[in-house]
């Protein structure tokens, strides 16, 4: 069976988005990249910073409510439908709930050939990237570096601590069928 979805999971500033762009460059067929950041950016204002939506604390913590979860489920189903319609997809996500987050994706992607990829990065390196980016609350990268991998099973793991996105993408591409 041909790989239809590459799902990248890692903490904030781990390098998932860069790997996604590099995968588009190194894979022979066209691949679409859908990232959790795009979903968050698409949320209406009333679901930002509220109990029902998604809230980013000053210390980098992230809380999500039922309103966010409902839209996230719809987004996941939409991504899966796009793959079922024939597009090849790279998903860039942050499994805040560890294994529970992976299970939500497993449900949405049922019947599709998925390559599950863990994107790891040393917390200190991710924190330095976070500061350089300037678009995230400080502390988010360090808080997420390990917790997003709790109980998650992967087909492959890459580590961006000392390895560039392009090399990670080539490693992943070698596993795509």
Secondary structure by P-SEA (a helix, b strand, c coil): ccccbbbbbbcccccaaaaaaaaaaccccbbbbbbaaaaaaacccccccccccccccccbbbbbcaaaaaaaaaaaaaaaaaaaabbbbbbbbbcccaaaaaaaaaaaacccccbbbbbbccaaaaaaaaaaacccccccccccccccccccccccccccccccaaaaaaaaaaacc
